[in-house]
Amino acid sequence: MRKKRYALYVFIISFLLVIASSLLIVRMYQSKGTGSSDAVQTSAPLPQKKASEAGKELEEKVTLGAIGDILIHDRVYIDAMTKEGYDFKPMLASVKDILIQPDLLLANQETVLGGIELGLSGYPAFNSPREVGDAIIDSGVDIVSTANNHSLDKGEKGIQSAIGYMETTSLPYVGAFKDPEDKKKLRILEENGVKIAYLSYTYGTNGIPVPEGKDYLVNLIDRAAMKEEIRRARQNADAVVMSIHWGNEYERTPNNSQKDLAKFLADEGVDVIFGHHPHVLQPMEWIEAEDGRKTLIVYSLGNFLSGQVRDYKDIGGLVTVELTKNVTPGGNSITVSNPEFTPTYVASQAEQNYRVVLLKNAGSHGLPNAEEKYKEIMAHMNGPLSP
């Protein structure tokens, strides 16, 4: 009897302990749950669902960059000569850190990269060592614009030789092409889920005629052709970037022809325009297209690396701009925002020791009144962007 009663007591006590333990566990779980809101606030955000799943907007961003003319005078490539050949990388070493920051970087390769086989030369008919290309690739350049007034300086051989080099090094190029099929191919680079189409045109080729039947060699400004290529680009990419050779040399403000063409390009669907040819900086500004989009225009990025000096010809820079791809169930759109300009200076001593440095640091590289020059250039470039 006692054994049965004892067993009953043990059973009752055990049962109560189980219930108490269960209640305690539940209360602990509830207490942890009530504190979870603080944990979420301090933790990393949860992965965002795709727009099609969440029914909400998804943003994908890419930062584009561009630099001006890579214009290699004979004094520059002579300075780059070494026992083994040519090395231009030291000339860009001081600015490499800023050049690698954009997701995609465009450069205007003004001089033909025909190499020593075609005979190196400077002004007026340029042909540069291919090691120039090695240096800009090493510094972060992702694509080069090759439509400019010096495209035919070495004729068709120069273009074909340069393209051969760029294909060997997997450097994308746009503006001058090897054959009709090459010209038809859109240059679309994708980064962070955003597809960018790059186009390139020039006003002319210094009076050198394009060989008959070989219009593919270089893109000349033609509004009908540009309209059609922009249309194709918009069908296949999220955004369109135009590199264009235009304007008057050494003029620090855009002319009416540039402004008129910029409005045409914006209305046709170009999102960002990077201008070249004046060899000096011309300002940035916004243009509102017919459909309400905002297009950023940089009228001229000046010289980035060249042998020209004084009168603003040795000042260039890096411009960056943010593109945001807005993805919704109803369709996609692109927003262009946050343009920023970083001015640079080509330092040298007696046609030697050429190097690109930040303008704000140029005082230590021999530029008088560098701080005042920096402020002047920033106001010059950003003035039209102000409300």
TORTORTI-321381 format. One line per 2 residues: their letters; for each residue z, x, y of C-alpha. Coordinates in Angstrom, 2 decimals, padded with zeros to 5 digits. Example, Ala and Ser with C-alpha at 12.3 -4.5 7.8 and 13.67 -1.06 7.14 Angstrom:
2
as = 007.80 012.30 -004.50 ~ 007.14 013.67 -001.06 $
end
This chain:
387
mr = 000.00 000.00 000.00 ~ 000.97 002.80 002.39 $
kk = -002.17 004.65 001.49 ~ -004.24 001.53 002.31 $
ry = -002.36 000.96 005.58 ~ -002.71 004.62 006.51 $
al = -006.38 004.47 005.76 ~ -006.68 001.39 007.96 $
yv = -004.91 003.16 010.83 ~ -007.21 006.15 010.45 $
fi = -010.25 003.87 010.48 ~ -009.09 002.02 013.61 $
is = -008.28 005.23 015.46 ~ -011.60 006.79 014.45 $
fl = -013.47 003.69 015.57 ~ -011.74 003.73 018.97 $
lv = -012.50 007.44 019.37 ~ -016.18 006.81 018.66 $
ia = -016.29 004.03 021.27 ~ -014.47 006.18 023.84 $
ss = -016.78 009.12 023.22 ~ -019.82 006.89 023.57 $
ll = -018.57 005.49 026.87 ~ -017.85 008.99 028.15 $
iv = -021.36 010.18 027.26 ~ -022.91 007.16 028.97 $
rm = -020.87 007.75 032.13 ~ -021.83 011.43 032.16 $
yq = -025.52 010.53 031.79 ~ -025.25 007.95 034.58 $
sk = -023.47 010.44 036.81 ~ -026.25 012.99 036.25 $
gt = -028.85 010.38 037.06 ~ -027.27 009.46 040.38 $
gs = -027.45 013.10 041.49 ~ -031.10 013.61 040.52 $
sd = -032.48 012.64 043.94 ~ -030.98 015.77 045.50 $
av = -032.45 017.91 042.72 ~ -035.95 016.50 043.34 $
qt = -035.69 017.21 047.07 ~ -034.99 020.89 046.49 $
sa = -037.37 021.45 043.60 ~ -041.12 022.12 043.62 $
pl = -043.24 018.96 043.97 ~ -044.52 017.40 040.80 $
pq = -048.20 017.93 039.96 ~ -050.35 015.42 041.83 $
kk = -052.40 012.99 039.79 ~ -056.13 012.88 040.27 $
as = -057.36 010.38 042.80 ~ -059.01 008.27 040.11 $
ea = -055.69 008.01 038.27 ~ -053.37 007.49 041.20 $
gk = -055.70 005.44 043.37 ~ -054.74 007.67 046.28 $
el = -056.35 010.46 048.26 ~ -056.47 014.00 046.88 $
ee = -057.02 016.99 049.18 ~ -058.67 020.26 048.18 $
kv = -058.81 023.06 050.75 ~ -060.83 026.21 051.24 $
tl = -060.75 028.80 054.04 ~ -064.12 030.11 055.17 $
ga = -064.55 033.36 057.05 ~ -067.45 035.06 058.82 $
ig = -068.08 038.37 060.53 ~ -070.92 039.47 062.76 $
di = -073.67 042.05 062.59 ~ -073.63 044.91 060.11 $
li = -076.09 046.93 062.21 ~ -076.29 050.47 060.89 $
hd = -077.75 052.87 063.44 ~ -078.72 056.36 062.30 $
rv = -075.64 057.85 063.96 ~ -073.48 055.57 061.83 $
yi = -075.01 056.48 058.48 ~ -075.05 060.15 059.44 $
da = -071.32 059.86 060.05 ~ -070.92 058.27 056.60 $
mt = -072.65 061.16 054.82 ~ -070.65 063.00 052.16 $
ke = -071.45 065.68 049.59 ~ -072.01 062.94 047.02 $
gy = -074.09 060.63 049.23 ~ -072.79 058.02 051.67 $
df = -069.42 056.34 051.96 ~ -068.87 053.54 054.49 $
kp = -065.61 052.26 053.00 ~ -063.39 054.34 055.33 $
ml = -065.08 052.64 058.29 ~ -063.75 049.26 057.14 $
as = -060.44 050.37 055.65 ~ -058.31 049.36 058.66 $
vk = -059.51 045.74 058.59 ~ -059.83 045.22 054.85 $
di = -056.49 043.39 054.75 ~ -057.77 040.64 057.04 $
li = -061.23 040.46 055.46 ~ -059.89 039.66 052.00 $
qp = -057.80 036.73 053.25 ~ -060.49 033.99 053.48 $
dl = -061.50 032.32 050.23 ~ -065.17 032.91 051.08 $
ll = -066.46 035.49 053.57 ~ -069.96 035.66 055.07 $
an = -071.45 038.72 056.79 ~ -074.69 039.07 058.72 $
qe = -076.40 042.02 057.01 ~ -078.67 042.82 059.92 $
tv = -080.25 045.98 058.56 ~ -082.29 046.17 055.37 $
lg = -080.49 047.72 052.40 ~ -083.65 049.43 051.19 $
gi = -081.94 052.68 050.29 ~ -083.08 056.28 050.53 $
el = -086.21 055.59 048.48 ~ -087.82 053.86 051.47 $
gl = -086.60 056.43 053.97 ~ -083.46 055.84 056.01 $
sg = -083.96 054.90 059.65 ~ -082.22 053.49 062.67 $
yp = -083.46 051.66 065.75 ~ -085.98 050.10 066.15 $
af = -087.02 049.71 062.48 ~ -083.83 049.89 060.45 $
ns = -083.34 050.82 056.81 ~ -079.85 051.51 055.54 $
pr = -078.19 053.21 052.58 ~ -077.23 050.80 049.83 $
ev = -073.71 052.16 050.05 ~ -073.32 049.89 053.08 $
gd = -073.43 047.02 050.63 ~ -070.88 048.72 048.40 $
ai = -068.50 048.94 051.36 ~ -068.76 045.33 052.46 $
id = -068.38 044.11 048.88 ~ -065.28 046.28 048.53 $
sg = -063.93 044.79 051.77 ~ -064.19 041.20 050.56 $
vd = -067.63 039.94 051.62 ~ -068.78 037.16 049.26 $
iv = -072.27 036.41 050.64 ~ -074.66 037.95 053.16 $
st = -077.10 036.36 055.57 ~ -080.42 038.23 055.51 $
an = -082.64 036.18 057.85 ~ -082.79 038.07 061.15 $
nh = -085.20 039.83 063.47 ~ -084.99 043.02 061.39 $
sl = -085.72 041.40 058.02 ~ -089.27 042.80 057.93 $
dk = -088.50 046.23 059.41 ~ -089.61 047.79 056.12 $
ge = -092.05 045.04 055.20 ~ -092.06 043.21 051.91 $
kg = -090.98 046.38 050.09 ~ -087.79 046.47 052.11 $
iq = -086.87 042.89 051.28 ~ -087.65 043.32 047.59 $
sa = -085.72 046.57 047.40 ~ -082.68 045.08 049.13 $
ig = -082.74 042.01 046.88 ~ -082.95 044.26 043.83 $
ym = -079.77 046.00 044.96 ~ -077.97 042.73 045.71 $
et = -078.90 041.27 042.34 ~ -077.65 044.41 040.60 $
ts = -074.32 044.16 042.40 ~ -074.12 040.34 042.09 $
lp = -073.91 039.96 045.87 ~ -075.19 036.50 046.86 $
yv = -077.74 036.53 049.69 ~ -079.47 033.85 051.73 $
ga = -082.29 033.83 054.28 ~ -084.77 036.31 052.79 $
fk = -086.11 035.80 049.26 ~ -088.15 037.55 046.56 $
dp = -090.42 034.66 045.54 ~ -090.92 030.88 045.99 $
ed = -088.52 030.03 043.15 ~ -085.83 032.21 044.68 $
kk = -086.26 030.42 048.00 ~ -085.90 026.98 046.37 $
kl = -082.52 027.83 044.90 ~ -079.66 026.58 047.03 $
ri = -076.91 029.13 047.56 ~ -073.79 027.16 046.64 $
le = -070.43 028.89 046.25 ~ -067.46 026.99 044.84 $
en = -063.84 027.76 045.61 ~ -060.72 025.63 045.04 $
gv = -062.87 022.74 043.87 ~ -064.97 022.71 047.07 $
ki = -068.72 023.45 046.91 ~ -070.15 025.21 049.98 $
ay = -073.91 025.45 050.55 ~ -075.01 028.41 052.70 $
ls = -078.29 028.34 054.66 ~ -079.81 031.02 056.91 $
yt = -082.66 031.10 059.46 ~ -083.95 033.38 062.22 $
yg = -085.93 032.82 065.42 ~ -088.39 035.59 064.49 $
tn = -088.97 039.09 063.11 ~ -089.63 041.25 066.19 $
gi = -093.31 040.40 066.24 ~ -093.89 041.58 062.67 $
pv = -095.91 038.81 061.01 ~ -094.75 037.35 057.73 $
pe = -097.43 038.26 055.14 ~ -099.93 035.46 054.63 $
gk = -098.99 033.16 051.78 ~ -095.51 034.68 051.54 $
dy = -093.47 032.45 053.83 ~ -090.66 032.65 051.28 $
lv = -089.87 036.22 052.38 ~ -087.82 035.09 055.38 $
nl = -086.68 031.72 056.74 ~ -088.01 031.15 060.26 $
id = -086.49 028.41 062.39 ~ -088.45 025.23 061.73 $
ra = -086.70 021.93 062.31 ~ -088.61 020.02 059.66 $
am = -087.87 022.66 057.02 ~ -084.25 022.90 058.10 $
ke = -083.81 019.13 057.97 ~ -085.12 019.00 054.41 $
ei = -082.98 021.89 053.20 ~ -079.87 020.44 054.83 $
rr = -080.60 017.14 053.07 ~ -080.83 018.89 049.69 $
ar = -077.69 020.88 050.43 ~ -075.69 017.77 051.24 $
qn = -076.80 016.17 047.98 ~ -075.55 019.13 045.95 $
ad = -072.54 020.46 047.86 ~ -069.46 019.19 049.65 $
av = -070.10 021.11 052.88 ~ -072.98 022.94 054.58 $
vm = -072.71 026.25 056.46 ~ -075.58 027.52 058.61 $
si = -075.98 031.19 059.54 ~ -078.50 031.37 062.35 $
hw = -080.13 034.19 064.31 ~ -080.72 032.95 067.86 $
gn = -079.97 033.38 071.55 ~ -080.50 036.20 074.05 $
ey = -079.38 039.73 073.34 ~ -076.32 040.90 075.30 $
er = -075.75 037.48 076.89 ~ -072.11 036.37 076.51 $
tp = -072.82 032.65 076.83 ~ -075.16 030.45 074.78 $
nn = -078.40 029.25 076.34 ~ -079.69 025.68 076.38 $
sq = -081.94 026.31 073.39 ~ -078.95 027.33 071.28 $
kd = -076.98 024.27 072.34 ~ -079.89 021.94 071.64 $
la = -080.48 023.39 068.18 ~ -076.76 023.30 067.42 $
kf = -076.65 019.57 068.18 ~ -079.69 019.00 065.96 $
la = -078.07 020.88 063.07 ~ -074.80 019.00 063.49 $
de = -076.58 015.64 063.52 ~ -078.50 016.57 060.37 $
gv = -075.29 017.33 058.49 ~ -074.23 020.96 059.02 $
dv = -070.44 021.36 059.08 ~ -070.10 024.93 060.38 $
if = -072.58 027.11 062.30 ~ -072.17 030.89 062.51 $
gh = -074.48 032.47 065.11 ~ -075.81 036.02 065.35 $
hp = -078.25 038.19 067.34 ~ -076.80 038.59 070.88 $
hv = -074.71 041.61 069.66 ~ -071.88 040.39 071.88 $
lq = -069.39 037.59 071.34 ~ -070.24 034.07 072.44 $
pm = -067.62 031.28 072.38 ~ -066.67 028.78 069.72 $
ew = -066.80 025.05 070.36 ~ -066.81 021.67 068.65 $
ie = -069.80 019.32 068.60 ~ -069.48 015.69 067.59 $
ae = -072.36 014.67 065.33 ~ -074.06 011.29 065.46 $
dg = -072.03 010.08 062.48 ~ -068.74 011.06 064.12 $
rk = -068.15 014.28 062.17 ~ -066.91 017.37 063.97 $
tl = -069.05 020.49 063.58 ~ -067.72 023.92 064.51 $
iv = -070.14 026.27 066.24 ~ -069.54 029.98 066.78 $
ys = -072.49 030.83 069.00 ~ -072.31 034.57 068.33 $
lg = -069.98 036.78 066.31 ~ -071.19 039.97 067.97 $
nf = -071.38 043.35 066.25 ~ -068.90 044.00 063.47 $
ls = -070.06 047.52 062.55 ~ -072.73 049.24 064.62 $
gq = -073.46 052.28 066.75 ~ -073.67 050.30 070.00 $
vr = -070.98 050.95 072.60 ~ -069.67 049.55 075.90 $
dy = -070.50 046.29 077.68 ~ -068.81 044.28 074.90 $
kd = -071.28 045.54 072.27 ~ -068.50 047.31 070.36 $
ig = -066.33 044.19 070.08 ~ -066.71 041.70 067.25 $
gl = -064.34 039.87 065.00 ~ -063.47 037.63 062.09 $
vt = -063.50 033.86 062.45 ~ -061.81 031.65 059.87 $
ve = -061.91 027.88 059.52 ~ -060.32 025.48 057.08 $
lt = -062.35 022.91 055.17 ~ -060.51 020.03 053.53 $
kn = -062.22 017.96 050.87 ~ -060.78 014.46 050.86 $
vt = -061.28 012.84 047.45 ~ -060.78 009.08 047.13 $
pg = -061.99 006.45 044.68 ~ -064.33 005.29 047.44 $
gn = -065.98 008.70 047.92 ~ -065.50 012.20 049.28 $
si = -065.51 013.59 052.81 ~ -065.04 016.97 054.50 $
tv = -062.78 017.74 057.44 ~ -063.26 020.96 059.44 $
sn = -060.13 022.24 061.18 ~ -057.99 025.14 062.39 $
pe = -060.57 027.67 063.60 ~ -059.01 031.05 064.32 $
ft = -060.54 034.21 065.74 ~ -059.35 037.78 065.22 $
pt = -061.18 040.27 067.49 ~ -062.12 043.75 066.29 $
yv = -063.33 046.95 067.91 ~ -065.65 049.71 066.68 $
as = -063.89 052.95 067.54 ~ -065.63 056.34 067.55 $
qa = -065.53 059.76 069.16 ~ -068.78 061.45 070.22 $
eq = -070.84 059.49 067.69 ~ -068.45 060.40 064.88 $
ny = -065.48 058.89 063.08 ~ -066.78 055.31 063.30 $
rv = -064.20 052.77 062.18 ~ -063.51 049.09 062.73 $
vl = -059.99 048.36 063.98 ~ -058.15 045.34 065.30 $
lk = -058.77 044.97 069.03 ~ -055.06 044.51 069.69 $
na = -054.50 048.00 068.23 ~ -057.53 049.61 069.86 $
gs = -055.50 051.33 072.56 ~ -054.38 053.90 070.02 $
hg = -058.04 054.45 069.13 ~ -059.23 055.32 072.62 $
lp = -059.98 051.93 074.24 ~ -058.60 051.78 077.79 $
na = -056.68 048.63 078.78 ~ -056.82 047.32 075.22 $
ee = -054.12 044.70 075.75 ~ -055.94 043.16 078.73 $
ky = -059.24 043.29 076.83 ~ -057.64 041.47 073.90 $
ke = -056.40 038.66 076.15 ~ -059.80 038.40 077.83 $
im = -061.67 038.15 074.53 ~ -059.30 035.53 073.10 $
ah = -059.74 033.37 076.20 ~ -063.51 033.87 076.05 $
mn = -063.76 032.76 072.43 ~ -061.21 029.94 072.42 $
gp = -061.73 028.45 075.87 ~ -064.26 025.74 074.87 $
ls = -062.01 024.71 071.95 ~ -059.28 023.55 074.32 $
p = -059.05 019.78 074.94 $
end
